[in-house]
Amino acid sequence: MNKKVTAIFDGNVLHPDAPLDLKPNTRYVITIQELSEPPVVGDAWDVLEAMTGTIEAPQDWSSEHDHYLYGTPKRETEGAE
C-alpha cells in the first residue's frame, strides 16, 4: 500500500492535512520530501485567479484554442487582412 500524504511539522510532530485511514499501533515507513510550493487553499476559482497572468500565450489563444490544441485551421476573423 502506498499513500501520498501532506503534513505540517510543528517542530516536534507531523500533523497530516487530512485524516488518515491507517491501522493503529502499526509501524509504517515514512519518506519525507519538502514541497516546493505551499498547498493552495480555496476553491477552483481561487486557484484560477492565482494562475492568472502566469502563462504566456498568443493574443488569440481563447478564440483559436482548437488551432493551438488540435492543429485545426484558424477561423476567418473580421478585419483580417
C-alpha positions in Angstrom: 0.0 0.0 0.0 1.4 3.4 -1.0 -0.3 6.7 0.1 0.7 10.3 -0.5 0.1 12.5 2.5 0.9 16.1 3.0 1.6 17.3 6.6 2.9 20.2 8.6 5.8 19.7 11.0 5.5 21.9 14.1 9.0 21.2 15.3 8.0 18.1 17.2 5.2 16.3 15.5 3.9 15.8 11.9 0.3 16.9 11.5 -1.4 15.4 8.4 -3.5 17.9 6.3 -6.3 15.3 6.2 -7.4 12.3 8.4 -5.5 9.1 7.7 -7.1 5.7 7.2 -4.3 3.8 8.9 -4.4 0.9 11.3 -3.5 2.0 14.9 -0.4 0.5 16.6 1.1 -0.5 13.2 4.6 0.5 12.1 4.8 2.4 8.8 7.8 3.6 6.7 7.6 7.4 6.0 9.5 9.2 3.3 9.9 12.9 3.8 10.1 15.3 0.8 9.8 19.1 1.2 7.1 20.6 -1.1 8.5 23.5 -3.2 5.2 25.3 -3.2 2.7 25.6 -0.3 -0.7 23.9 -1.0 -3.3 26.1 -2.5 -6.2 26.8 -0.1 -9.6 27.7 -1.6 -11.9 26.7 -4.3 -11.2 26.3 -8.1 -11.8 30.0 -8.7 -9.1 30.9 -6.2 -6.7 28.5 -7.9 -7.5 30.0 -11.3 -7.2 33.6 -10.0 -3.7 32.7 -8.6 -2.6 31.4 -12.0 -3.9 34.5 -13.9 -1.1 36.0 -16.0 1.3 33.2 -15.3 1.1 31.5 -18.7 2.3 33.2 -21.9 0.2 32.5 -24.9 -0.7 34.2 -28.2 -3.2 37.0 -28.2 -5.9 34.9 -30.0 -5.4 31.9 -27.6 -9.0 31.9 -26.4 -10.7 32.4 -29.8 -8.4 30.0 -31.6 -7.9 27.3 -28.9 -8.8 24.5 -31.3 -6.0 25.6 -33.6 -3.4 25.6 -30.8 -4.6 22.5 -29.1 -5.6 20.3 -32.1 -3.9 21.9 -35.1 -7.2 22.8 -36.9 -7.0 25.7 -39.3 -7.6 29.2 -37.9 -11.0 30.6 -38.3 -11.7 33.6 -40.6 -12.0 36.7 -38.4 -13.5 40.1 -39.2 -11.0 42.7 -40.2 -8.3 40.1 -41.1 -6.0 41.3 -43.9 
